[in-house]
Amino acid sequence: MTTPLIELQGVSRSYCQGDTTVNVLNDIHLRIEPGEMVAIIGASGSGKSTLMNILGCLDRPSSGEYRIRGRDVAQLSPDALAALRREHIGFIFQRYHLMPELSAVGNAEIPAVYANRPRQERRRRAAELLDRLGLAGKHHHRPAQLSGGQQQRVSIARALMNGGEIILADEPTGALDSSSGKDVLAILTELNRQGHTLVIVTHDMAVARHARRIIEIHDGRIVADTRTDHTPLAPPLPPGAAHPRRGRGAQLVDRVRESLHMALKAMNAHRMRTLLTMAGIVFGIAAVVTVVGLGEGAREQTLRRINFLGSNVISIYPGKDFFDEFAGSIRTLVPADAAALARQGYVDSVSPELGTSAPLRYRNKAANVDVIGVGESYFRVRGLALAEGRPFTQQQVAQATTDAIIDDNARRTLFAATGQSPLGQILLLNTMAVRVIGVMAADTNVTGYRSDRIHIWLPYTTALHRLMGQQHVNGIVVRTRADIDNAAAERAIEQLMLQRHGVKDFMLFNDGKIRRSVMKTSMTFSVLIAMVAMIALFIGSLGVMNIMLVSVTERTHEIGVRMAVGARRGDIMQQFLIEAVLVCLTGGVIGVLLALSGGALFSALAGDIFPMVTSWPAVSGAFLCACAIGMVFGYWPARNAARLNPVEALSSE
């Protein structure tokens, strides 16, 4: 006795509804030979659709055995069942179950996609099947552009894509007019003559009469099995789909590419949902990149300003500490202290400092300016550069010459109108004529410098004796050697000053400490703000997961169709993961572009006051973060989608 193509022995199927068990199929015994055309007929609720689901490996019997070519289906894993549906079984549904976003060719070729057939080959076969079924010229039409009969023909082409050894048709004419129904039945009859095994589930006896054998089912039991045509069966098709095997690498690349293609189609078909999903990622990534960029800009701006002071600069001022109310009356800080400090091995350069204000006049222009008396090493100590001219020499300081260096504010105020160079020009400072020998660079930034005032620098000896008439200075600035520990140099300076003064009537201001303190504070605020941005990104990530879960619910029917045509669990999971990652990466790109364009606009408006510096590590991190969000927060929805029951998914429409 030959092995039947389909064999059911004592198959029963029951469902639990609350505390009640409902028996849908009871002790079904059925054999179907290769090449048969069988109609299963019965009233609604008789169990015929449940029987077809079991025959199509979409459902499992509660008891009994179901074998295809002798293989016990109960022993097969979900992916093995998917392979059985993909390679041996083709479904024709009453409602067609076509993907609305795909063309006729795209719908027809889906089973071949999951069978890893080459793209050109499956496109060619899909086109041939559609032409054969009378759909020439309709290859690129979407389901909404086709009539019901044409959609059913696309469904038949899909069932035949991988060979269609067994074709299961559930009410194939139920949604068609009589003319289209006759055409579909004619196609099915012709397929049977070509060797396809057909099982048609219907409640219409007129449809059933086209079959060679009619099985009547009532209340879950077979009550009649009548053979209406005793002519010899056509030679059956060879089992399985005949197409060459390809390497695993080529299969993987093709599957990922097709998943990406389907993900793009799904995203385009649900644009509003996709945009809402992206929104959280876009603003989260934009916030991270913007905050890091602004933080980096603020840090660099702060460091640039501090670097003007020098990280190894120590300033000495009169007074025991910063809150000494008698500091203004202390007169013990003198140029000799600067000379003593200059002789120390740990000192690179030293300059006294003192300041006052005085009226400055040039021709018909006058202004009250800040006067700063300094030594010849002042510009090295402060790390300042001149835009024009030269700094003071040791000889000029020693001789208390009336040479002066002005700032850019003075140049613009006094000389911009005439366009002449300030160098060599004579200015009247109070009642003293001074000659300009240099112009400070426009970005001058030192302690006590006000960008809204005009400044002029003189040799400190000139300021002491010719302008202010005093012997003491307001401060001394010391640059320590780069190879000397700044803290040790500070202790040595304090010890030397104590020896010279006998009492602590001075205080030290270490710019290096301030620099480190500002760095730490800046880093703390950057981390704090970045954490706030990361929280926003995390909230956006939860939105991705929630909307992807909603997407799984909305697309449950689509998932069921894909499973029916042979999609593995891994294929479903891969598609949803790719969609999630693609949404997040696209959102990441938009977020980064939004942050960069917003940052450029902000920098253009704010200028150097508060620039934004693009942190490419932050941009790279944003992309990696977007990818990780897609993987992590897309995994659960993808897993849920992959674990859906095919029957329940199909019935969710």
Secondary structure, DSSP 8 states (H G I E B T S, - for coil): ----SEEEEEEEEEEEETTEEEEEEEEEEEEE-TT-EEEEE--TTSSHHHHHHHHTTSS--SEEEEEETTEEGGG--HHHHHHHHHHHEEEE-TT----TTS-HHHHHTHHHHHTT--HHHHHHHHHHHHHHTT-TT-TT--GGGS-HHHHHHHHHHHHHTT--SEEEEESTTTTS-HHHHHHHHHHHHHHHHTT-EEEEEES-HHHHTTSSEEEEEETTEEEEEEE---S-------SS-------HHHHHHHHHHHHHHHHHHHHHHTHHHHHHHHHHHHHHHHHHHHHHHHHHHHHHHHHHHHHHH-TTEEEEEESSSTT-TTGGG-----HHHHHHHHTSTTEEEEEEEEEEEEEEEETTEEEEEEEEEE-TTHHHHHT--EEEE----HHHHHTT--EEEE-HHHHHHHHTTT----TT-EEEETTEEEEEEEEE-TT---TT--TTS-EEEEEHHHIIIIII--S--SEEEEEE-TTS-HHHHHHHHHHHHHHHHSS--EEEEEHHHHHHHHHHHHHHHHHHHHHHHHHHHHHHHHHHHHHHHHHHHHTHHHHHHHHHTT--HHHHHHHHHHHHHHHHHHHHHHHHHHHHHHHHHHHHHHTTSS-----HHHHHHHHHHHHHHHHHHHHHHHHHHHT--HHHHHTT-
